[in-house]
Amino acid sequence: MTKKERHIVALDIGSAKTCALIGELEDDGGVKFAALGAAESKGWRKGQIVNLDLAVSSIRRAVEEAEAIVGVPVESALIGVAGGHVRGVNSRGGITVGGAAARYSARRRAPRD
């Protein structure tokens, strides 16, 4: 695993503060804290973006601060989204297959309850 692949990044974007947390994946499957970058959140109001340029700038500052600590560029991150405007939809999926040979392999891929 390369140095870049050994890190996981999470963003917490709030109305007051934006944080970028970087953890290092350990050989035993655990994650060790590596860096925290924080910046004042701007461009947000009540969990919604009201000024995209300011919101991007806040995220960029927090990420760059964390990157500087670990010396690894951030290319992706896990982001939690919350707020009154967020809605979930429950649905069930299925696949249609033909032929006896396809049924077994398709059954292995099918979602389970």
C-alpha positions as CSV (number, residue, x, y, z in Angstrom):
1,M,0.0,0.0,0.0
2,T,1.4,3.4,-1.0
3,K,1.6,6.2,1.5
4,K,-1.4,7.9,-0.1
5,E,-3.5,4.7,0.1
6,R,-2.7,4.4,3.8
7,H,-4.8,7.5,4.7
8,I,-8.5,8.0,5.1
9,V,-10.0,11.5,5.2
10,A,-13.2,12.7,6.7
11,L,-14.8,16.1,6.4
12,D,-17.1,17.6,9.0
13,I,-18.7,20.7,7.6
14,G,-20.7,22.7,10.0
15,S,-22.2,26.2,10.0
16,A,-19.5,27.4,12.4
17,K,-16.5,25.3,11.7
18,T,-15.1,23.0,8.9
19,C,-12.8,20.2,9.9
20,A,-10.7,17.8,7.9
21,L,-9.6,14.7,9.8
22,I,-6.9,12.4,8.4
23,G,-6.3,8.9,9.8
24,E,-3.6,6.4,8.9
25,L,-4.7,2.8,8.3
26,E,-2.8,0.4,10.4
27,D,-1.8,-3.1,9.5
28,D,-4.2,-4.6,12.0
29,G,-7.2,-2.8,10.4
30,G,-7.3,0.0,12.9
31,V,-7.1,3.7,12.1
32,K,-4.6,6.0,13.9
33,F,-5.2,9.8,14.1
34,A,-2.7,11.6,11.9
35,A,-3.9,15.2,11.4
36,L,-6.7,17.7,11.9
37,G,-7.2,20.8,9.9
38,A,-9.9,23.4,10.9
39,A,-11.2,26.6,9.4
40,E,-14.1,28.9,10.1
41,S,-17.1,27.9,8.0
42,K,-18.3,30.6,5.6
43,G,-20.9,30.4,3.0
44,W,-23.2,28.2,5.0
45,R,-26.5,28.9,6.8
46,K,-28.5,26.3,8.7
47,G,-26.7,23.4,7.0
48,Q,-27.2,24.7,3.5
49,I,-24.7,26.4,1.1
50,V,-25.6,30.0,0.5
51,N,-22.3,31.1,-1.1
52,L,-20.5,28.3,-3.0
53,D,-17.2,30.2,-3.3
54,L,-16.9,30.9,0.4
55,A,-17.9,27.3,1.3
56,V,-15.3,25.9,-1.1
57,S,-12.7,28.2,0.4
58,S,-13.5,27.0,4.0
59,I,-13.2,23.4,3.0
60,R,-10.0,24.1,1.1
61,R,-8.3,25.8,4.1
62,A,-9.2,22.9,6.4
63,V,-8.0,20.3,4.0
64,E,-4.7,22.2,3.2
65,E,-4.0,22.5,6.9
66,A,-4.4,18.7,7.4
67,E,-2.4,17.9,4.3
68,A,0.5,20.1,5.5
69,I,0.7,18.0,8.7
70,V,0.8,14.6,7.1
71,G,2.5,15.6,3.8
72,V,0.0,13.6,1.7
73,P,-2.4,15.2,-0.8
74,V,-6.1,14.6,-0.2
75,E,-7.8,13.2,-3.3
76,S,-11.0,11.9,-1.8
77,A,-12.9,12.1,1.5
78,L,-15.9,10.7,3.4
79,I,-18.4,13.4,4.1
80,G,-21.4,13.3,6.4
81,V,-24.5,15.2,5.3
82,A,-27.1,16.3,7.8
83,G,-29.9,18.8,8.0
84,G,-33.6,19.2,7.7
85,H,-33.4,19.2,3.9
86,V,-31.9,15.7,3.8
87,R,-34.3,12.9,3.1
88,G,-33.9,9.1,2.7
89,V,-35.7,6.8,0.4
90,N,-36.1,3.1,1.2
91,S,-36.3,0.8,-1.8
92,R,-35.8,-2.8,-2.7
93,G,-33.9,-4.0,-5.7
94,G,-33.9,-7.1,-7.8
95,I,-32.3,-8.7,-10.8
96,T,-33.8,-10.8,-13.6
97,V,-31.7,-13.6,-15.0
98,G,-32.2,-16.3,-17.5
99,G,-31.0,-19.9,-17.6
100,A,-30.1,-22.3,-14.8
101,A,-26.3,-21.4,-15.0
102,A,-26.9,-17.7,-14.4
103,R,-29.3,-18.2,-11.5
104,Y,-26.7,-19.4,-9.0
105,S,-24.2,-16.6,-9.7
106,A,-27.0,-14.0,-9.7
107,R,-28.3,-15.3,-6.4
108,R,-24.9,-14.7,-4.8
109,R,-25.0,-11.1,-6.0
110,A,-28.6,-10.5,-4.9
111,P,-29.2,-8.3,-1.8
112,R,-30.1,-10.2,1.3
113,D,-32.6,-9.2,4.0
